[in-house]
Amino acid sequence: MIYDLRGLWKADIGDGKLYPMQLPGTLDENKIGYRDTGKNQWNPGGSFNNTGSDFDEKAPVSTRLTRKYTFEGEARFTRHISFIPPEGKRVFLEAERARCLRLMVDGKEVPNFIEPSISTPHVFEVTGLLNGDNEITLISDNSYPGLPYKDIVFSSAATDETQTNWNGILGYLRLQVKEPVFISAVRIYPETDEKNTLTVKVEISADQVYEGVLSIESKALAAKAQVAVSGTRGFSEFVLGKLPLAEDVRRWDEYEGVLYNLTASLSLSRDSQGNNTKLQQVDSCTETFGVRIFGDNGKGRLALNNRTIFLRSETNCCVFPETGYAPMTVEEWIDVLETFKSYGVNFMRFHSYCPPKAAFIAADRLGMLMQPELSCWNYKNVFETDESYEYYKRELKQLILSLANHPSFVMLTFGNELSNKELGRKRMNKMLELARNLDNTRLYANGSNVDYGMSGCDLNSDFYTTQRYYKEDLRGTFAGGKENGYLEGYINNQYPSATANYDRAMNQIRKVYKKPVFSFEVGQYEVLPDFGELEEFKGITDPANIRLIKDRVEAAGISPEEWKRHVEATGEISRIGYREEIEAAMRTKDLSGISLLGLQDFPGQGTALVGMLNSHLKPKPYSFADPKKFKAFFTDQLPLVLLPKYTWENTESLTARIVIANYGKKKIVGRVEYELKGRDGKVHISGKIEEISCPVGILTDAGILEVSLRNISRPTRLDLTVKIDTIANTYPIWVYPPVQPKCPEMVYETECFDEKAIRVLDAGGIVYLTPPSTKEALPSSIKAQFTTDFWSVGTFPAQQGGMGQLIAHEHPIFRDFPTEFHTNWQWWPMATQRAVILPERYKAIITEMDSYAYLRPMAQLFECRCGNGRLLFSSLGLQNLQQYPEARALLNAIYRYLTSPDFKPEQVIEKEIIASLVKKC
C-alpha cells in the first residue's frame, strides 16, 4: 500500500516567509531563493570573465548558465497529513532523491532506516508515529553538514557548472505500508564462472521473530527454488546460490535489452505472538534483471558474454538546463540514451555522479552499458579526512546494493581526477575490497584519470581509464602548458596520417598492468555557439553567458549569416578531430575503448561548447552534427585504412595497409573492395583484395592497398572508400601533379613591406607579401593550430584561442587547390602556422576564427587594393613549407591567380596598416 505525498507543501528557507512548494521539485523550480551572483564560478582564482579579485556580483555570470533562483543551506518542507495506517503494519516514508535529508513527525526527529547518501533513496520508518493528524517536516540541506562539502559541490552531482546544487526532493515521495516481516530487497547476480547459474540474495526486515519459507521463481531459472528461513528483529540476508538457468535463457547484451522477472515470495509459519500457524504468504517482491557476464577476457580486454568488446563512451556531466537535475523518469532516459545511441555510443560514463534508477531501467531495456561514479571530485587529498572516507564508503555501499539488479551497471569508479597521498591510497584499496565483497559481477577502479595519469596504474583496480600514462599519451589533444599556450598532442604537432595509435603507451602499461585500459575524456574540441539555442531556455537557468557572447559577436561586426558559417566550420573541424581520436583508439591493439568528452555541449567551466548536441541534447542544426555521419566511424565494426598521409602527387602510388576492427557480435567474411571517387561522383579507380575472415574482438590484417594515381591529371580531392561485407569507411585524399612553384616576373614577392613594395604598388603593380610565419616577423599574431580550442579558454586561458580556418572555398584562388570552407587534412602544414591580428575586420580569403572570449579579427590570407596597386598578404609561411606537396600546390595556385584576370580585389587597405602587420625591414 502506498500513500502519495506528492503535492503542495510549505517551504521555509529561514527568511521569515513561508512559500508554497510543489514536491517533488526544487526550490529553483518553485521560484524560491536568491539571485545567482556567480561567486562559485569555476575559476574564482583567475582573472578571466569576472572571476578574479575584482569580482563584481552585479555583473552577469559569464562562465556558466545562471540559476534564476539559488539557495544553499537548510530548507524545511512542511505539510499536514491525515493518513491512518492499517493496524499491525509497518510504515515507511521514502524520498527517491534528495540532498542531506532529515525527517520530523510532529516535531520529533525520525532516524534513517537505511544509511543515506545523496545518490540513493532516503528511507525513514514512521511506524507508530502516524495517527491521522500529523505534521510532516522534511529538512533538506544542500550545504552538506558533516559531509565532504568541497568534494561534493565540485562534482557533477552538485556543481552549478552543470546539474546545479539544487535543494528539494525529486522522484517519488510516499508512505509505504509493509508487513511486520517483509522482503526489503532482492538482489540477483549472474555468476561469472560460466556455469549458467544465478545467485539470489534476499534481504528480510522484521520487527519480530519469524520462521517460514522463501520461494524463488523466474522463467530464467530451470526450476523453482525454496529455502527455509528464520530470524529475529532487524535485517537478515538469505542466499540462494548457483540456481541453474533454463536451457533457453537469453543473454542481455549490447543494444539487446533481454530482461527477465524474478519473484521472491515469503511465507511464514509463526504469527506475531510467536505461535506456530499454517504456512501463509505474507509478502512477495518482483525484480527485473538480465543474464550477462561482464569482465576481463583473460587477456586484459573488456568482454561481455565472453565476447571482447570496445567501449564507445560518452561522458555525461549531468547537463539538463531546464530543470538543473537529471531526469527522474524512464521515458526521459529512453530519449536521452537513444540520442547518444544514434551517434554510436554503447557506454555511458557518468562524471562524478550517479543518475537515478530510471536511467538504469532505460539502459537495461536498450542494452546500454553504464559506469556511474561517486559524487566526488577532489584533486588534492581525497579520502584523507575521516569525514570524506566514511561518507564515500556509505555512498559506495548504497549505490552497489541499490543497482544490483541492473545488467547495464557494469563498472564504477570513486570519482573524477582524484589525487591523494599514502593514507588516501590505503583507503581507496579498502573501498575496492568493500565493493568486490558486496558485488563481484562488476568492475571497480579507484578513480577516473587519477592524478591525471602521472602516478601510473593502480594495480588493485579492475580497470584503468586515463588521459596518459606518465608521459605517454592516450589521446590526441591536450591543453598546452602556460609556458607556450600551444595545444599538445600529436594531432596538432605531427604531420597527419591515418596510422597513429597508442601501442607505445599500452606497451609501457603492460609492463606492470595486465587489466583493461581505456582512454579518458577524449576530444574536447570547442564549437562556436549556435545562438538559435537561446530560444530553448525556458526553465530554471538563464543563458546569460551565451547572450554575452552573442553581444560580443554583434559588437565585433560579424553578421548572423557569417557567424553561422563560423559555427559550421568549427563544427566540421571538431568532427574531423573526433574521428581521428576514435580511429586512433581503434587502431590500438590492446585498448578496450575510448571515452569522449563529448557529444553534448557543456555550458559551464568558461562555456565549453564541445558537442554535436547542444545543452538540450538536440543535434545542432548543421550538417556536421548529423548522427549518421558520426556513427559512420563510431561503431563496432570498421575497416581502417592506415594511410601514411592524406596528400599525394600523381607520380606516386597510394599504398596503405588495411585492417578490420571487429567488435561486433559475429565474424566478418568477404572480399575487401575499394574505390576512389571524385566529388562529382566519378569513380576513378576501383578494385578488390583477397577474401578474408575477421574474427570477433580483434584487429585483422586485410592486406595492402596499392593503386597508381597517374590518371589523376589535375589537383583533385578524392574519397577513398573501403568496404567488406556490409561495412565501409571513407577517407579524403588529395592528389596533385608535381609542381615547382615559381613567382611570376610581374609579381613582386617580399617577406617584408619594404620600399620596393611601396614603389611597385604606387606604380600600379602586384605585391605578394609573404613574411615568415614567426612571431618575430608577425609581431601582432597568434600561433594557430589545426583543431579548434581545447574545452574553453575560460578553463585553459593559456591557449592562444585560434578556432581553425574559415575558407572562402569558392574564391578563384582555389581553382587549382580544391578545398572545403573549413580546415581539412590538406591544410595541416598551413593551418598550424601563424594568423595575423588585423586592426579591423577585413574581408579575408582565409579567416582564422577566434575564440568567443576574444573575437579578434584574424586572417592568414587576404587581398586588397593598396596605393595604386594590388596586394596579396599571406601569413602561411609557404616558402618554408615546400617539402609538402599540398604547400607546393597552394603556392602554385597563388602564383597563377596573381597573374590571372580574376585578381581584382575590391577592399582598400592603406599602406600604413599593411606595414604595421609585419616586422620592419
C-alpha positions, 0 to 999 in steps of 0.5 A: 500500500502506498500513500502519495505525498506528492503535492503542495507543501510549505517551504521555509528557507529561514527568511521569515516567509513561508512559500508554497512548494510543489514536491517533488521539485526544487526550490529553483523550480518553485521560484524560491531563493536568491539571485545567482551572483556567480561567486562559485564560478569555476575559476574564482582564482583567475582573472578571466570573465569576472572571476578574479579579485575584482569580482563584481556580483552585479555583473552577469555570470559569464562562465556558466548558465545562471540559476534564476533562483539559488539557495544553499543551506537548510530548507524545511518542507512542511505539510499536514497529513491525515493518513491512518495506517492499517493496524499491525503494519509497518510504515515507511516514508521514502524520498527517491532523491534528495540532498542531506535529508532529515525527517520530523513527525510532529516535531520529533526527529525520525532516524534513517532506516537505511544509511543515506547518501545523496545518490540513493533513496532516503528511507525513514520508518514512521511506524507508530508515529502516524495517527491521522493528524500529523505534521510532516517536516522534511529538512533538506540541506544542500550545504552538506553538514558533516559531509565532504562539502568541497568534494561534493559541490565540485562534482557533477552531482552538485556543481552549478557548472552543470546539474546545479546544487539544487535543494528539494526532493525529486522522484517519488515521495510516499508512505509505504505500508509493509508487513511486520516481516517483509522482503526489503530487497532482492538482489540477483547476480549472474555468476561469472564462472560460466556455469549458467547459474544465478545467485539470489540474495534476499534481504528480510526486515522484521520487527519480530521473530519469524520462521517460514519459507522463501520461494524463488521463481523466474522463467530464467531459472530451470526450476523453482527454488525454496529455502527455509528461513528464520530470524529475529528483529532487524535485517537478515540476508538469505542466499540462494546460490548457483540456481541453474538457468533454463536451457533457453535463457537469453543473454542481455547484451549490447543494444539487446535489452533481454530482461527477465522477472524474478519473484521472491515470495515469503511465507511464514509459519509463526504469527506475531505472538510467536505461535506456530500457524499454517504456512501463509504468504505474507509478502512477495517482491518482483525484480527485473534483471538480465543474464550477462557476464561482464569482465576481463577476457583473460587477456586484459580486454573488456568482454561481455558474454565472453565476447571482447568488446570496445567501449564507445563512451560518452561522458555525461556531466549531468547537463539538463538546463531546464530543470538543473537535475537529471531526469527522474523518469524512464521515458526521459532516459529512453530519449536521452540514451537513444540520442547518444545511441544514434551517434554510436555510443554503447557506454555511458560514463557518468562524471562524478555522479550517479543518475537515478534508477530510471536511467538504469531501467532505460539502459537495461531495456536498450542494452546500454552499458553504464559506469556511474561514479561517486559524487566526488571530485577532489584533486588534492587529498581525497579520502584523507579526512575521516569525514570524506572516507566514511561518507564515500564508503556509505555512498559506495555501499548504497549505490552497489546494493541499490543497482544490483539488479541492473545488467547495464551497471557494469563498472564504477569508479570513486570519482573524477581526477582524484589525487591523494597521498599514502593514507588516501591510497590505503583507503581507496584499496579498502573501498575496492575490497568493500565493493568486490565483497558486496558485488563481484559481477562488476568492475571497480577502479579507484578513480577516473584519470587519477592524478591525471595519469602521472602516478601510473596504474593502480594495480588493485583496480579492475580497470584503468581509464586515463588521459596518459600514462606518465608521459605517454599519451592516450589521446590526441589533444591536450591543453598546452602548458602556460609556458607556450599556450600551444595545444599538445598532442600529436594531432596538432604537432605531427604531420597527419596520417591515418596510422597513429595509435597508442601501442607505445603507451599500452606497451609501457602499461603492460609492463606492470598492468595486465587489466583493461585500459581505456582512454579518458575524456577524449576530444574536447574540441570547442564549437562556436555557439549556435545562438538559435539555442537561446530560444530553448531556455525556458526553465530554471537557468538563464543563458546569460553567458551565451547572450554575452557572447552573442553581444560580443559577436554583434559588437565585433561586426560579424553578421548572423549569416557569417557567424553561422558559417563560423559555427559550421566550420568549427563544427566540421573541424571538431568532427574531423578531430573526433574521428581521428581520436576514435580511429586512433583508439581503434587502431590500438591493439590492446585498448578496450575503448575510448571515452569522449568528452563529448557529444553534448555541449557543456555550458559551464567551466568558461562555456565549453561548447564541445558537442554535436548536441547542444545543452538540450541534447538536440543535434545542432542544426548543421550538417556536421552534427548529423548522427549518421555521419558520426556513427559512420566511424563510431561503431563496432565494426570498421575497416581502417585504412592506415594511410601514411598521409592524406596528400599525394602527387600523381607520380606516386602510388597510394599504398596503405595497409588495411585492417578490420576492427571487429567488435561486433557480435559475429565474424566478418567474411568477404572480399575487401573492395575499394574505390576512389571517387571524385566529388562529382561522383566519378569513380576513378579507380576501383578494385578488390583484395583477397577474401578474408575472415575477421574474427570477433574482438580483434584487429585483422590484417586485410592486406595492402592497398596499392593503386597508381594515381597517374590518371589523376591529371589535375589537383583533385580531392578524392574519397577513398572508400573501403568496404567488406561485407556490409561495412565501409569507411571513407577517407579524403585524399588529395592528389596533385601533379608535381609542381615547382612553384615559381613567382611570376616576373610581374609579381613582386614577392617580399617577406617584408613591406619594404620600399620596393613594395611601396614603389611597385604598388604606387606604380600600379603593380602586384605585391605578394607579401609573404613574411615568415610565419614567426612571431618575430616577423608577425609581431601582432599574431597568434600561433594557430593550430589545426583543431579548434580550442581545447574545452574553453579558454575560460578553463585553459586561458593559456591557449592562444584561442585560434578556432581553425580556418574559415575558407572562402572555398569558392574564391578563384584562388582555389581553382587549382587547390580544391578545398572545403570552407573549413580546415581539412587534412590538406591544410595541416602544414598551413593551418598550424602556422601563424594568423595575423591580428588585423586592426579591423575586420577585413574581408579575408580569403582565409579567416582564422576564427577566434575564440568567443572570449576574444573575437579578434579579427584574424586572417592568414590570407587576404587581398586588397587594393593598396596605393595604386596597386594590388596586394596579396598578404599571406601569413602561411609561411609557404616558402618554408613549407615546400617539402609538402606537396599540398604547400607546393600546390597552394603556392602554385595556385597563388602564383597563377591567380596573381597573374590571372584576370580574376585578381581584382580585389575590391577592399582598400587597405592603406599602406600604413596598416599593411606595414604595421602587420609585419616586422620592419625591414 
